[in-house]
């Protein structure tokens, strides 16, 4: 096993009125792209600030490159952060903004200008070096902030929701830019975001947090298809959660009884009758058909949300519960899915994911 480059060991952070980070353990490999996600207030930005040295932990340790960061100030860590607000200096030119960290490191004027211009050229901004920050577009300012963070040639880059202020088109372009930089530089990226699309497009692994604790760590496809618990399943947004209890089953399968009916799901181990047996079915795994007397769950289309080449169909089922189903536009048209339409939902039992039992 390779030695982790960043290790969070029982990391804890308490404020007078808030326990933000609760004894977190996490190992990040050198050159890995890690995305940290979770609802507002879950502790993800606090964790980033702790790695950067902007806050001191109240318990545990952070090790970078094998060295403890206890008592090491931010300016000695070389773990620059790209902020959501960018935090560029409006009274400095573009090249002066990029060169500023080198100035703090006492690098000579000629050398810091040379290195700043090299990074501006690398990010396609060389012709804008002498401009005022106010003269740049949002995407250009974002690239200046990234150049400023990378000019010191760090081994770690921290990014706190860096694309949230950009419009959709620019976000996609900057995702491509960040992915390219990560491949070319080979350094460790630790990226906090609310946007699933960003995390899925960029990260090698995703960390899901809630209330100061890590709920799951894994590859994007594993977190999406195989959530560790109900919180992760619901946080991912396009998973439909069915709560039920075990009612027996054969090897490799479990029969689950629920308010919606009885279902068969894959299971690695049996569960005693009556034990909790919640499962999820992803929105893109569900088949829709006109309402019929055959097997499936009946529901009523509540509305549709256009999301590019697909649409999300919101369907009310028994007891007022809501299912989300993702379909291509041609499927929507073929079924004439409009609000009020009655439909039947079904899925291949192999595509259901049985949530692990709570410890």
N, C-alpha and C positions, 0 to 999 in steps of 0.2 A: 504493500500500500504506500502511495506517495505521502510525504509529510505535508500536512496542511500548511498553507502560508499564513492564513489568519485563523486564530482559534479564539472563540469566545467561551470562557470556562466559568460556568455558574455566574454569569454576568447579571448584575442586579443594579437597578437605579431607583431610588426613592426620592421623592420631593416631599415637602412638608404635608401636602394634601393629596398626594397621588403616588401610587406604586407603579411606575411606568414600564419597567422591565423586570421580569421575575425569574431569576436564576436560569438564564438562557445558556444552552450549550449549542455551539455551531462551529463546524470546521469548514473552511473555504480553501480550495486548492489554488495554487499559483496559476494564474492565467484564466481562471474561471470567471464566467459572467453569472452573477447571482442577482436575482430580482426578489425584493422583499415586498410583500403585499399584505393588505389587511385593512379593516375599516379605520376611519379617523379615530385617533386616540389609542390605537392598539399598541403603540410603542416602536413602530418601525423607524420613524425619523429620530427618535431618541437613541435607538441602537446605532444609527449612522453617526450621530453626533458623538457618541461614546467612542466609536472606532476612530473618528477624526481627532479626538482629544479636546473637543469643544466643551464636553461635560466630563466630570470624573465619576466613575462608578462608585456605588456605595457598598458593593460586594462583588466578589469574583475577580476575574482578570481578563485582559485582552493581550494576546501574543501575536506579534507580526514578525514574520521571518524568524520565529523562535525566540524573540526577545519580548519580555514583559513590557507593556506600555504604562505600567503603574507609575504615576508621577512624571511621565514624559509629556511635555507641553505640545500643543498642536503644531507649532512651527518647527519642531524637531522630528516630527513623525513622517513628513512628506507624504501625507494622505490628503491631497487637495479634494475639495468638494465643489461640484457644480450645483448651484442653488436654483430653486424654482424661480426666484426673483432675479437671478443672474448676478446681482450685486456688483455690477460694473461701475467704474468711476466716471461720472458724466463730465468731469473737468479734465480728464485725460483723453488723449487720442487713442485710436484703436491699438496701435503698436505699443503705446505706453501702458495701456491696460494689460496687454499680454506680458509685457516685460516686468510688470510690478513685482511678481513673486521673486524674480531673480534679483531685483533691487533689494528686497528684504534679505536675500542671501549674500549680499555684498558682492555680487558679480559686477565686473566693470561695465561701464556704459556701452562701450563698443560691442562687447561680447553679448550682453543682454539684448541689445537691439538686433544683432545678427540672429540670435536664436529665436527671438520673437518673430522676426520676419520669416524665418524658415517655417515656423508653425503656421503663420498666417498663409503662407504659400501652400502648405500642405492641406489647409482647409479651404482653399480657394478664395482667400481674402487679401492677397498681397497688394492688389491695386487699391485697397481701401485703408491701407495702413495709417495714413495721416488724417483720416476723417474723424469727425467727432462722433461719439457713440449715438447721439441723437439723430444722426443722418442715416443710421442703419435700420434695416427691416428687423422684424422679430427673429427670423431664422438666422440672419447675419449676426445679430447680437448673441444668439445661442452659440454659434460657432466661435465667436470671440471668447466667450466664457469657457468653452471647452479648450481652446488654444491656451488660455491663461492657466488652466488647471494642468495641462500637459507639458508646459514649457520647462518645468523643473525635472522632467523625465521620471515621474514617480513610478513605483511598482504597484501602487493601488490608486484607483480613481473612484471616488464616491460621488454618487449622483442622487440628489433629492428632488424627485418629480421634475426633472429638467425640461420636459416637453409639455407640461400641462397648460402653459400659457399660449401655446402655438395653435393655429387653426389646424384642421384635420389634414390638409394637404402637406403643410410643413412638418407636421408630426411624422408622417410616413417618410418624408425625405430625410428627416433627422434620425429616424430609426435606422435607415439604410446607412447613413453616415457613421453612426455609433457602432453598428455592426462591423463596418469596414475597418474602423479604427481599432476595434478590439482584436480583429483577426491580425491586422498588421503589427500592432504593438505587442500583443501577447501578454499584456498586464492584466491584473485582477480588477474587474469592475464589480462594484456593489451598488445596486440601483434600486431606489425606493420609488414605487409608483402605485397609483390607484387603478391604472388602465391595464386590464387583462391582455388586450391586444399587444401592448408594448412588451409586457413580460413574456408572453408566448413567442413573440417574434424575435426577441433578443437573448433570452436567458438560457444558460445550460441547465440551471436548476432554479426552482422557485421556492421561496420560504413564505408560508402563510402564517400570519400572526393574529392573535386575538387576546385582548386584555393583558398584554405584556408577556404572553407566552407563545412559543412556537407550536402551531397545530400540526403542521406537516412540512416536510422538505422533500422535494423530488423533481424529476424532470417534468416539464410542462404537461406532456401527454399523460404522465402517470397521475399527476395531481388532478387533472381534468377527468380522466376515465376511472381512477381508483382513489377517490377521496378517503382520507383517514377517519373522518367522523362527519356528523351531520352539519357542523359549522362549516367545514371546508366545502362540503357538497352544496350547501345553500349559498356560500360566498361566491363560488365559481359562476353562479347565475344561470347557467344553462343545464343544470341538473335538476331533475324532478325527484323529490324525496317522498318515498312511501313508507310510512311507519306501520310496523306490523309485529307479529310474534310467531315463533317457530311452531310448526304443527307436524313435524316429522319429515320424512324424505328418505331417498335412497343415497347410495354412495356418490359423492360429488354434487348432490343436489339437496336443496332445502325447500320445503313447502312453507310458504309464509301466508298467514291469514291477516287481512287488513280490512279497514272500513270500505275499501274499494273492491274487495273480492279476495280470492286465493290465488297466489302466484307461485311459480317455481323459479328459483334463482340458483346459480352456481354457488357451491359452498365447499371450502377446503376441509371443514370439519363439521360434524353434527352439532346441533344445539338442543338442549332439553326442551320439551314441549312447554310453551308458555314463556320462554326466554325472549327478550327483545330481539327483533330481527328486522331492522330497517334496511331498505335498499334504495338505490338511486338508478334512474334510467335517464341517460343524456337526451337532450332535446332533439339531437339529430339522429337518434336511434329509433324514434317513434314513427309508426306508420299510421296514416290517417285514411279513412274511408267514409263514404256516406253512411249514416246511421243504419245499422242492420241488427238482426236478432242474433248474429254470430258472436263468437268470443271477442272480448274486448271491453273497454270502458266507454260508456256514452258520455258525451259532453256537448256544450254549446260554445260556439266561437264567440269570444268577447270582443276581440279586436286583433289587428295585425300591425306589426312594426317593421318598416322597411329598413334593412341593414345591408344595402349593396346588392349582391347577387342573390341573397337569400332574404326571406322574411321570417320573423318570429310570430307564430300564431299563439295567442293566449286563449286557453280553453277552460271554461268552468266545468268541473265535474261534480260528482256526488258530494253533498255536504258543503258546497261552496268553495271547495279547494280549487286551486288553479294550476294547470299544467302549461308548460311552454314547449312548443314544437317548432323546429326549424325546417323549412322547406324551400326548395328552389322556386323561382317565380312561375315556371311552367307548371309545376305541381299545384301551386295555389290556384292558377287559372283553370286547370283541368278539373279540380274539385269544386270550383266556384265557391271558394272559402270567403264568406262575408260574415259580418257580425250577425248572430242569430241562427246561423246554419248549424244543424245537428250533425255530429260526426261520431265515429267510433275510433278509439285509440287502441293500438296494440303494438307489441314488440316481440322480438325474438328473445326467449328467456336467457339465452347465452349473453345478451348484452346488458343484463341487469348486474349491478355491482352491490353485493352484500356488505354493508358497513361493518367494520370490525367491532367486536363487543367492547364496551367501555371497560377500562382497567379497574 
